[in-house]
């Protein structure tokens, strides 16, 4: 026998103007107020989580920061691959 998932409740207080706006938006989308609030909140939550994770992936550890900082301060000599790339794209680089 399958058991039903327990559902959580969520509540909050908002102004009557905000409730009217949300209710109208829900009607425009063919949803009831609860479904509309949940669906739009979940969409926004996914977007916010993705954005947060992208930012977190760009944060360098202290060790990585030191490597990048050192390379900027004391750049390595260019290797043959980099020299070839610059030669091949010289006209593009000069136009900028």
N, C-alpha and C positions, 0 to 999 in steps of 0.2 A: 504494500500500500504506500503510495507516494505521500510525502508530507508536504504541506503548503509552506512556502517561504514566509517567515515572519517579516512583516513590513514595519519599518520605522515611521515615526511621525515627525514632522518638522513644522514649526509655526513661527510667526513673527508679526510684528505690528508695523503697519505702513499707513501713510496718509490716505485719505479717501481719493485724492487726486491721483496718486500713484496706483491705487487699486483700480480705479476707473480706466486708467491708461493700459494697465496690464490686461484687464478684462477685455477691453476693446481689441487689443493686439491678439489676444487668444481667439476671440471671435473671428477676426480677420483671417486667422490661420486655420479655422475650423476645429479648434481645440477648446476644451474646458480650461478654466484658469489654472487648476493644479497641474494638468498635463503640460500646459504652455510654460509655466514657471519651471517645472522640472526639466523639460526638454531644452529650453534655452539656457538654463543654468548648467546643465551637463555639457552642452556644446561649449560654453564659455570656460568651464572647468578644464575640459580637454585642451583647449587652446592655451589657457594659462599654464597648465602643467607642461605642455610641449615647449612653450616659450621659456619657462623656468629651467627645464632640463637642457635646452640649447645653450642658455647663458652659463649654467653650471659646467657644461662640457668645455667651455672656453676659458674657465678659470684655471690658471696654471698653479701647479704646486710650487713651493719655494725653490725646489731643485730645478724645475723646468724654467722658472723665471730667471734664475741665476744663469742657466745655459744660454737663454735668449739674450739676456743682458750682456753677457760676456761676448757672444758672437757679434752683437752690434758694436760693442766697444773695440773688439779685436777680431775683425772679420777674417775668415779663412781665405786663402788664395782660391780664385775660381778654378774649377776643374775643366777638363776638355769639353764635357757635355754642356756646361754653362757657357763657355766661350763660343761653341758652335751655335747654340741657341741665340746668343746675342748677335752673332754674325748673320745668321739666317733672317733675323727680324730687325736688322739695323734700320731699314727704311721706316718701319713702323715706329720704332723708338724715336727716331729723329723728328717725325711729324708731330710728336706730342709736345 
